[in-house]
Amino acid sequence: MATEILMPALSPTMEEGTLARWLKKEGDTVASGDIIAEIETDKATMEFEAVDEGVLGKILIAEGTEGVKVNTPIAVMLEEGEDASAIETASNPAAPAKSEAPAEAPKAEAAPAAAAAPAAPAKDGKRLFASPLARRIAAQKGLDLATIAGSGPRGRIVKADVEGASAAPKAAAAAPAKTDAPVAKAAPAGPSADAVIKMYEGREFEEVKLDGMRKTIAARLSEAKQTIPHFYLRRDIKLDALLKFRSQLNKQLEGRGVKLSVNDFIIKAVAQALQAVPDANAVWAGDRVLKLKPSDVAVAVAIEGGLFTPVLKDADMKSLSALSSEMKDLAKRARDRKLAPHEYQGGSFAISNLGMFGIDNFDAIVNPPHAGILAVGGGVKKPVVNAEGEIEVATVMSVTMSVDHRVIDGALGADLLKVIVENLENPMTMLA
């Protein structure tokens, strides 16, 4: 029997992808486990394996097609001995039912329209924008989206808006809103594309099409900045002891081909600090906080067109050389867009280091569900006052910790940052 091959969900959050390349052509024999296509998600290009054996009878989605929804048929697989008629049945299964029961056709056609209604709720004749996840949660909780104020761009209703809401009686939901009642409104999302283009009429420019990664970054970080109550903690860290210790270790590890970076020490310092301040090793989970036992630290890696945040799991338990090797491997595969979803999802805390780009200090945006992110600047020689009250020159690195106030309060965040600083200024203690 001919079977449809559906667009797979290659990560828990994937809703659509690009069919980058077919590795099999129509008429090819396919065995279970064969790689038949490459699919681009918002983060990576991943190989798609066949789960059944047979013959690739027909390709329904051409390679290079963008925005292919999950569970959309992309090809038809034939069993041995089947011909083109089986392809027609598989790719249009509704056709026989339609000819056998024409009287039911109008009902079948009306059903999709009714099912689609939640996708574009309306109030007072105006369309309400809501994310697919927000619509699902609203449906599960029996919420009327028309009664919820959206905090996303253009007033879009997002996950956070519906998670804290509760279903109201129908009569109350139907009641007209008071015009003088205070209503939380989202900040304007800015002028439309057409309006912006019109501003630059007569000026030379190039339109750059957004790929899946850039769209995801824009959506997630816009939502993060609007919905997460950020606060910021700043410290200067004296690096001289760390730089000297690093140089000594690298000489000893030279024969093993290991070269530790300052970032490797930062990862270790953060991981151990999360163990020393366990209440800060947590994530926001909508209506609760999850306190994690392991120190899983995410590290931002810049790639062409965006960034990845691969996660080093159990980072507190690994040696500096093991962290260094794992980080190099993850960074290389991130730049090649070859990371699997489980390698860049999770973690409770992130590190973003722009010191190598000559940046002294900056503020990073918390990447949900993380509770914090450490923005790291470069080490700069500065005059400082030492313990004896004398002025001396030291290498100083500025860091800013952005914190989700829903998870970590000021004093707790200060405790976490204090331990991070102590670890980096006294690096030998991290090996004890």
C-alpha positions as CSV (number, residue, x, y, z in Angstrom):
1,M,0.0,0.0,0.0
2,A,1.3,3.5,-0.9
3,T,2.1,5.6,2.1
4,E,2.8,9.3,2.4
5,I,6.0,10.6,3.8
6,L,5.3,13.6,6.0
7,M,7.3,16.6,6.9
8,P,8.9,15.6,10.2
9,A,9.1,17.7,13.4
10,L,12.8,17.6,14.0
11,S,12.6,19.6,17.3
12,P,9.9,20.1,19.9
13,T,9.3,23.7,18.7
14,M,9.5,23.2,14.9
15,E,6.3,24.2,13.1
16,E,7.7,24.5,9.6
17,G,11.0,24.0,7.7
18,T,12.7,24.2,4.3
19,L,13.1,21.0,2.2
20,A,16.7,21.8,1.3
21,R,17.7,18.8,-0.8
22,W,16.4,15.4,-1.9
23,L,19.1,12.7,-1.7
24,K,16.9,10.2,-3.5
25,K,15.0,10.6,-6.7
26,E,11.7,9.2,-8.0
27,G,12.0,5.5,-8.7
28,D,14.9,4.9,-6.3
29,T,14.7,2.0,-3.9
30,V,14.8,3.1,-0.3
31,A,15.8,1.0,2.7
32,S,14.8,1.7,6.3
33,G,17.4,4.1,7.7
34,D,18.5,5.5,4.4
35,I,19.0,9.3,4.3
36,I,16.4,10.5,1.8
37,A,16.5,14.3,2.3
38,E,18.0,17.3,4.1
39,I,15.7,19.6,6.0
40,E,16.5,23.0,7.3
41,T,14.9,24.1,10.6
42,D,15.3,27.5,12.1
43,K,18.6,26.4,13.6
44,A,20.2,23.6,11.6
45,T,20.2,21.5,8.5
46,M,19.3,17.9,9.5
47,E,19.2,14.6,7.7
48,F,15.9,12.9,7.3
49,E,15.9,9.1,7.5
50,A,13.3,6.8,5.9
51,V,11.5,4.6,8.4
52,D,10.1,2.1,5.9
53,E,11.5,0.4,2.8
54,G,10.0,0.7,-0.7
55,V,10.3,2.8,-3.8
56,L,10.2,6.6,-3.8
57,G,7.2,6.8,-6.1
58,K,6.5,10.6,-6.2
59,I,8.1,13.7,-4.8
60,L,5.3,16.1,-3.7
61,I,7.5,19.0,-2.4
62,A,10.4,20.2,-4.6
63,E,13.8,20.8,-3.0
64,G,14.3,24.4,-2.0
65,T,10.7,24.9,-0.9
66,E,10.5,27.0,2.2
67,G,7.8,27.2,4.9
68,V,6.7,23.5,4.6
69,K,4.4,22.9,7.6
70,V,5.1,19.9,9.9
71,N,3.0,16.8,8.8
72,T,2.6,18.1,5.3
73,P,3.0,15.2,2.8
74,I,6.3,15.7,1.0
75,A,6.5,12.4,-1.0
76,V,4.8,9.0,-1.6
77,M,6.5,5.7,-0.9
78,L,5.4,2.7,-2.9
79,E,5.6,-1.0,-2.0
80,E,7.1,-3.4,-4.5
81,G,4.8,-4.0,-7.4
82,E,2.6,-0.9,-6.9
83,D,2.2,1.6,-9.7
84,A,1.1,5.2,-10.3
85,S,-2.6,4.6,-9.4
86,A,-1.5,3.9,-5.8
87,I,0.2,7.3,-5.8
88,E,-3.0,9.0,-6.8
89,T,-4.9,7.3,-3.9
90,A,-2.2,8.1,-1.3
91,S,-1.8,11.7,-2.3
92,N,-5.5,12.4,-2.6
93,P,-7.2,10.0,-0.1
94,A,-10.4,12.2,0.0
95,A,-11.2,11.6,-3.7
96,P,-12.9,8.1,-3.3
97,A,-14.9,9.2,-0.3
98,K,-16.1,12.2,-2.2
99,S,-17.4,10.2,-5.2
100,E,-19.1,7.6,-2.9
101,A,-20.9,10.1,-0.7
102,P,-21.4,13.4,-2.6
103,A,-24.1,14.5,-0.2
104,E,-21.5,14.8,2.6
105,A,-19.1,17.0,0.6
106,P,-20.5,20.3,1.7
107,K,-20.1,19.3,5.4
108,A,-16.5,18.2,4.8
109,E,-15.7,21.4,3.1
110,A,-17.2,23.5,5.9
111,A,-15.2,21.7,8.6
112,P,-11.8,23.3,7.8
113,A,-13.3,26.8,7.9
114,A,-14.7,26.2,11.3
115,A,-11.5,24.6,12.5
116,A,-9.5,27.5,11.2
117,A,-11.6,30.1,13.1
118,P,-9.4,30.1,16.3
119,A,-6.3,31.0,14.1
120,A,-7.7,34.5,13.5
121,P,-10.0,35.5,16.3
122,A,-11.7,38.8,15.9
123,K,-13.1,41.5,18.2
124,D,-15.2,44.4,17.1
125,G,-14.5,43.4,13.5
126,K,-10.7,43.6,13.9
127,R,-8.4,40.6,13.7
128,L,-6.6,39.5,16.9
129,F,-3.1,38.1,16.5
130,A,-2.1,35.1,18.6
131,S,0.7,32.6,18.4
132,P,-0.2,29.0,17.7
133,L,1.0,27.9,21.2
134,A,-1.1,30.6,22.8
135,R,-4.2,29.5,20.8
136,R,-3.6,25.9,21.9
137,I,-3.3,26.8,25.6
138,A,-6.4,29.1,25.3
139,A,-8.4,26.2,23.8
140,Q,-7.3,23.8,26.6
141,K,-8.2,26.3,29.3
142,G,-11.4,27.4,27.7
143,L,-10.2,31.0,27.3
144,D,-11.8,33.6,25.0
145,L,-8.8,35.2,23.2
146,A,-10.9,38.3,22.6
147,T,-10.8,39.1,26.3
148,I,-7.0,38.8,26.6
149,A,-4.6,41.8,26.0
150,G,-1.6,40.7,24.0
151,S,1.9,41.8,25.0
152,G,3.6,40.7,21.8
153,P,4.4,42.8,18.7
154,R,1.2,44.4,17.2
155,G,-0.7,43.4,20.3
156,R,0.0,39.7,19.5
157,I,-1.2,37.3,22.2
158,V,1.7,35.1,23.3
159,K,2.1,32.2,25.6
160,A,2.8,34.3,28.7
161,D,-0.5,36.2,28.2
162,V,-2.7,33.1,28.4
163,E,-0.8,31.0,30.9
164,G,-1.7,33.4,33.8
165,A,-5.3,33.9,32.6
166,S,-8.3,31.9,33.8
167,A,-11.5,31.1,32.1
168,A,-14.2,33.6,32.7
169,P,-18.0,32.9,32.7
170,K,-19.4,33.3,29.2
171,A,-21.7,36.1,30.2
172,A,-18.8,38.1,31.6
173,A,-16.7,37.4,28.5
174,A,-19.5,38.7,26.2
175,A,-19.9,41.9,28.2
176,P,-18.6,45.0,26.4
177,A,-15.4,46.3,27.9
178,K,-15.5,49.7,29.6
179,T,-13.7,52.4,27.6
180,D,-12.3,54.0,30.7
181,A,-10.9,50.8,32.1
182,P,-7.1,50.6,32.2
183,V,-5.9,48.1,29.6
184,A,-2.4,46.8,29.3
185,K,-1.3,47.5,25.8
186,A,1.9,46.3,24.0
187,A,4.3,48.8,22.8
188,P,3.9,49.6,19.1
189,A,5.8,47.2,16.9
190,G,7.0,50.0,14.6
191,P,5.9,51.1,11.1
192,S,4.9,48.5,8.5
193,A,7.3,47.2,5.8
194,D,5.5,49.3,3.2
195,A,5.7,52.4,5.3
196,V,9.5,51.9,5.9
197,I,10.1,51.3,2.2
198,K,8.2,54.4,1.3
199,M,10.5,56.5,3.6
200,Y,13.5,55.4,1.5
201,E,12.0,56.0,-2.0
202,G,14.8,57.3,-4.2
203,R,17.5,55.9,-2.1
204,E,19.5,52.8,-3.1
205,F,19.0,49.7,-0.9
206,E,18.8,46.0,-1.0
207,E,16.0,43.9,0.6
208,V,17.3,41.0,2.6
209,K,14.9,38.1,3.0
210,L,14.6,36.8,6.5
211,D,15.5,33.1,6.9
212,G,14.1,30.8,9.5
213,M,16.8,31.5,12.0
214,R,16.5,35.3,11.8
215,K,12.7,35.1,12.1
216,T,13.1,32.9,15.2
217,I,15.7,35.2,16.8
218,A,13.5,38.2,16.1
219,A,10.3,36.6,17.6
220,R,11.9,35.0,20.6
221,L,14.0,37.9,21.7
222,S,11.3,40.5,21.1
223,E,9.0,38.3,23.3
224,A,11.8,37.9,25.9
225,K,12.5,41.6,26.2
226,Q,8.8,42.4,26.5
227,T,7.7,39.6,28.9
228,I,10.8,39.0,31.1
229,P,11.3,41.5,33.9
230,H,15.1,42.0,33.4
231,F,17.4,43.5,35.9
232,Y,21.2,43.8,35.6
233,L,24.2,43.3,38.0
234,R,27.7,44.5,37.0
235,R,31.1,43.6,38.4
236,D,34.7,44.0,37.4
237,I,37.0,41.0,37.6
238,K,40.8,41.1,38.0
239,L,42.1,38.5,35.6
240,D,45.9,38.5,36.3
241,A,45.9,35.4,38.5
242,L,43.7,33.5,36.0
243,L,45.9,34.5,33.0
244,K,49.1,33.4,34.8
245,F,47.5,30.1,35.9
246,R,46.1,29.5,32.3
247,S,49.5,30.1,30.8
248,Q,51.1,27.5,33.2
249,L,48.4,24.9,32.5
250,N,48.6,25.4,28.7
251,K,52.4,24.7,28.8
252,Q,51.7,21.5,30.7
253,L,48.9,20.5,28.4
254,E,50.8,21.4,25.2
255,G,51.8,17.8,24.6
256,R,48.1,16.7,24.6
257,G,47.1,19.3,22.1
258,V,44.9,21.1,24.6
259,K,44.8,24.9,24.8
260,L,42.5,26.4,27.4
261,S,40.8,29.7,26.7
262,V,39.6,32.3,29.2
263,N,36.0,31.3,28.1
264,D,36.7,27.7,29.4
265,F,37.4,29.1,32.8
266,I,34.3,31.3,32.7
267,I,32.1,28.2,31.9
268,K,33.7,26.3,34.8
269,A,33.2,29.3,37.1
270,V,29.5,29.7,36.2
271,A,28.9,25.9,36.5
272,Q,30.4,25.7,40.0
273,A,28.6,28.9,41.1
274,L,25.3,27.4,40.2
275,Q,26.1,24.5,42.5
276,A,27.2,26.8,45.3
277,V,24.0,28.9,44.9
278,P,21.5,26.2,44.1
279,D,18.4,28.5,44.3
280,A,19.7,30.4,41.3
281,N,20.1,27.2,39.2
282,A,16.5,27.4,38.0
283,V,14.3,28.1,35.0
284,W,10.9,29.8,34.6
285,A,8.2,27.3,33.6
286,G,5.1,29.4,33.1
287,D,3.3,28.9,36.4
288,R,6.2,27.5,38.4
289,V,9.9,27.5,38.8
290,L,12.0,24.4,38.1
291,K,15.1,24.1,40.3
292,L,17.8,22.0,38.4
293,K,20.3,19.7,40.1
294,P,23.0,19.6,37.3
295,S,24.8,22.7,36.0
296,D,23.9,22.8,32.3
297,V,25.5,25.9,30.9
298,A,24.6,27.4,27.5
299,V,27.2,29.3,25.5
300,A,26.4,31.7,22.7
301,V,28.2,31.0,19.4
302,A,28.0,33.5,16.6
303,I,27.4,32.0,13.2
304,E,26.7,33.6,9.8
305,G,23.2,35.1,10.0
306,G,22.5,34.4,13.7
307,L,23.7,32.4,16.7
308,F,23.4,29.1,18.5
309,T,23.6,28.5,22.3
310,P,24.9,24.9,22.6
311,V,24.6,23.5,26.1
312,L,27.4,21.9,28.1
313,K,25.7,19.5,30.4
314,D,27.1,18.7,33.9
315,A,29.7,21.4,33.3
316,D,30.6,21.5,37.0
317,M,31.7,17.9,37.0
318,K,34.0,18.1,33.9
319,S,37.6,19.1,33.8
320,L,38.8,22.3,32.1
321,S,40.4,20.3,29.3
322,A,37.1,18.3,28.8
323,L,35.1,21.5,28.7
324,S,37.5,23.0,26.2
325,S,37.4,20.0,23.8
326,E,33.6,19.8,24.1
327,M,33.1,23.5,23.5
328,K,35.4,23.5,20.4
329,D,33.4,20.6,19.0
330,L,30.0,22.2,19.7
331,A,31.1,25.5,18.3
332,K,32.5,24.0,15.0
333,R,29.3,22.0,14.5
334,A,27.2,25.1,15.3
335,R,28.9,27.0,12.6
336,D,28.3,24.1,10.2
337,R,24.6,24.0,11.4
338,K,25.0,20.4,12.3
339,L,23.9,20.5,15.9
340,A,21.0,18.2,17.0
341,P,18.2,19.9,18.9
342,H,19.1,18.3,22.2
343,E,22.5,19.9,22.0
344,Y,21.2,23.5,21.9
345,Q,18.0,23.2,24.1
346,G,17.9,23.3,27.8
347,G,20.3,24.7,30.4
348,S,19.5,27.1,33.2
349,F,22.0,29.8,32.5
350,A,23.9,31.2,29.5
351,I,27.2,33.0,28.7
352,S,27.7,35.5,25.9
353,N,31.3,36.6,25.4
354,L,32.1,39.4,23.1
355,G,35.5,40.2,24.6
356,M,37.3,38.8,21.6
357,F,35.6,41.4,19.4
358,G,37.0,44.3,21.4
359,I,33.8,45.0,23.4
360,D,34.4,46.2,27.0
361,N,30.9,45.6,28.3
362,F,27.3,45.1,27.2
363,D,23.9,43.9,28.4
364,A,22.6,40.6,27.0
365,I,18.9,39.5,26.7
366,V,17.8,36.5,28.8
367,N,17.0,33.6,26.6
368,P,13.9,31.9,28.0
369,P,13.4,29.7,29.9
370,H,16.9,30.5,31.4
371,A,16.9,32.6,34.5
372,G,20.1,34.6,33.6
373,I,22.9,35.3,31.1
374,L,26.4,36.6,31.8
375,A,27.6,39.2,29.3
376,V,31.4,39.1,29.2
377,G,33.6,41.9,27.9
378,G,37.3,41.9,27.1
379,G,40.2,42.1,29.6
380,V,41.6,45.6,29.6
381,K,44.7,46.9,31.5
382,K,43.5,49.5,34.1
383,P,44.9,51.3,37.1
384,V,43.4,49.7,40.3
385,V,44.0,50.1,44.0
386,N,45.4,46.9,45.6
387,A,44.9,45.5,49.1
388,E,47.7,47.7,50.4
389,G,46.1,50.8,49.1
390,E,48.6,51.3,46.3
391,I,47.8,51.9,42.7
392,E,48.9,49.2,40.3
393,V,48.1,48.1,36.7
394,A,45.8,45.1,36.5
395,T,43.9,43.3,33.7
396,V,40.3,43.9,34.4
397,M,37.3,42.2,32.7
398,S,33.8,43.7,33.0
399,V,30.8,41.4,33.2
400,T,27.0,42.1,33.3
401,M,24.6,39.5,34.5
402,S,21.1,39.9,33.1
403,V,18.5,38.2,35.4
404,D,14.9,37.2,35.2
405,H,13.4,38.7,38.3
406,R,10.6,36.1,38.3
407,V,13.2,33.5,39.2
408,I,16.1,35.3,40.9
409,D,15.8,38.3,43.2
410,G,18.5,40.9,43.6
411,A,20.2,39.5,46.7
412,L,20.2,35.9,45.2
413,G,21.6,37.2,41.9
414,A,24.3,39.2,43.8
415,D,25.3,36.0,45.6
416,L,25.6,34.1,42.3
417,L,27.7,36.8,40.7
418,K,29.9,37.0,43.8
419,V,30.8,33.3,43.6
420,I,31.5,33.6,39.8
421,V,33.9,36.5,40.5
422,E,35.6,34.6,43.4
423,N,36.1,31.6,41.1
424,L,37.7,33.6,38.4
425,E,39.9,35.7,40.6
426,N,41.1,32.5,42.5
427,P,41.1,30.0,39.6
428,M,43.0,27.3,41.5
429,T,40.0,26.8,43.8
430,M,38.0,25.5,40.8
431,L,40.3,22.5,40.7
432,A,40.0,21.7,44.4
